[in-house]
């Protein structure tokens, strides 16, 4: 099993050598994409459900925020 350290340390050690980091998020039957722009130090969350319902958008946005907060520590 891949540990947290084994997964994230190579990413963190090399993050300055890439323009963007793409992180797919899967939740049951829906997929979204979280992108970190290393130059701008900005997160963007891409979600195909945008515009369909405010409740759906809020649900996936909260999941993206949790993921970002876990990587910020």
C-alpha positions in Angstrom: 0.0 0.0 0.0 1.3 3.4 -0.9 1.8 5.6 2.2 1.0 9.3 2.5 4.7 10.1 2.7 5.7 8.0 -0.3 3.0 9.6 -2.4 3.4 13.3 -1.5 7.1 13.7 -0.8 8.2 13.2 -4.5 5.4 15.6 -5.5 6.5 18.2 -3.0 10.2 17.9 -3.8 9.5 18.5 -7.5 6.6 20.9 -7.5 8.8 23.8 -8.6 9.7 22.1 -11.8 6.1 21.9 -13.2 3.6 24.6 -14.1 0.5 22.8 -12.9 -0.4 19.9 -10.7 -3.6 18.0 -11.7 -5.4 16.1 -9.0 -8.5 14.1 -10.1 -11.3 13.7 -7.5 -13.6 10.8 -7.8 -16.8 10.6 -5.8 -19.1 7.7 -6.6 -20.1 8.4 -10.3 -18.8 11.9 -10.6 -15.3 13.1 -11.4 -13.9 16.6 -10.9 -10.4 18.0 -11.4 -8.4 20.1 -8.9 -5.5 22.0 -10.5 -2.7 23.8 -8.7 -1.0 26.5 -10.7 2.5 26.6 -9.2 3.5 30.0 -10.7 0.4 31.8 -9.4 0.1 29.6 -6.2 -3.6 29.3 -7.1 -6.1 26.4 -6.9 -8.8 25.9 -9.5 -11.6 23.4 -9.2 -13.1 22.1 -12.5 -16.6 20.6 -12.2 -18.9 19.6 -15.0 -21.9 19.9 -12.7 -21.4 23.7 -12.4 -24.7 25.5 -13.1 -26.9 22.4 -12.6 -27.7 23.1 -8.9 -26.2 25.2 -6.2 -26.4 22.3 -3.8 -24.4 20.0 -6.1 -21.8 22.7 -6.7 -21.4 23.4 -3.0 -21.0 19.6 -2.2 -18.0 19.2 -4.6 -16.5 22.5 -3.7 -16.4 21.5 -0.1 -14.6 18.3 -1.1 -12.1 20.3 -3.0 -11.5 22.6 -0.1 -10.9 19.7 2.2 -8.3 18.2 -0.2 -6.6 21.6 -0.5 -6.5 22.1 3.3 -4.9 18.6 3.7 -2.2 19.4 1.3 -1.5 22.8 2.8 -0.3 21.4 6.1 
